[in-house]
């Protein structure tokens, strides 16, 4: 068994890649940019780069910003896991992995990256902020000699290399209070609610960019777009879908779209008094026209969804499950149901106008076949508790993955003990959108399968069962919009915007 696991997941067999050029580090060799006199490039992000409880990463939010690095990286297309601070990995047994760390990597204070320092960093992260998508404990990480770091999971976890690509597992020096990582940029100035100013780390082990960067957070997407149009920022991330065509026509601005591993969808409560009727759920599923929603409300920015998991996730069943859309089929299912005109409670968060417009479109489409839906905007803080507490018939959610392994999404959404269902399952023996014990077994089989095709087929079968149970109405696979000043070369594309490679920016 051990040999089978190792041969299946051996890093050497999955990808042959050089460790990159090693640079002997000298602490303090920093410069504002490689071209003297150039102003730093300003990057506008959809969240604040500082603030909140981020002591685990020196007070800097570890999304988007390239100060700390992870052991592994998700490839831009999400089809493989690539080396990061680790160059190689193998399984020892079902719960034990060995990761070989790069040599001659230093933290920004000059400290050498060793397995011992990496173990302390990762242990501290897990102790301070337990991560439900992994099976790590603070005791999971052990240096075993040379550059080898042993990682032991609490139960078999084939997706460990992908999980380690999550930004929350980027390494902050365990003894530093300020942000001190191994990344291509150092933090020179940061304070809550203020932009983060950076310098190039000249002793970085890999390639660096040619300019210092400034990261600023702007929560309103329209503000990010306007700052790009007015030349106040060089790069804007996650711009409004509705402004794509306008930005595309602005002289001096380049813009592109990239499909994310994220899906907008409506979850239908399988256990509520009215929506426990499968025929009614199927009627709702067929009544909703996701193609109309994408074209008319999202301005064509996004792809109509067939399944709950974005087509860029390798095990998505998008290509084999056709869209469930058709007014005639919706009426047929409604005629077979016991629905008697009751108003269904449809909850959305009140934070985005776009979401309200989509909900109103769904309300209209369902009304056309005879299904009565009432929309209720719920404050973001209360939305999740109402959804997982089984207090709505329908709920609008947008879910996706920002690491290299999306396995946890399947468990969270559709396993009876997953985060979306566990409260009702434990208290009432029901859940919210969990189809039942057979799907639980499929999820568990996929979750613990070391064979790639076995895992993928288990997850594809979960999607078939989910669509047959009609507990999810897929709407769109999200496309994020990135814009940049045409005087610079924009960053390389990545399906996960948080993993944008800023070192590829060039004047």
Order of alpha helices (4+ residues) and beta strands (2+ residues): alpha-alpha-beta-beta-beta-beta-beta-beta-alpha-beta-beta-alpha-beta-beta-beta-alpha-beta-alpha-beta-alpha-beta-alpha-beta-alpha-beta-alpha-beta-alpha-alpha-alpha-alpha-beta
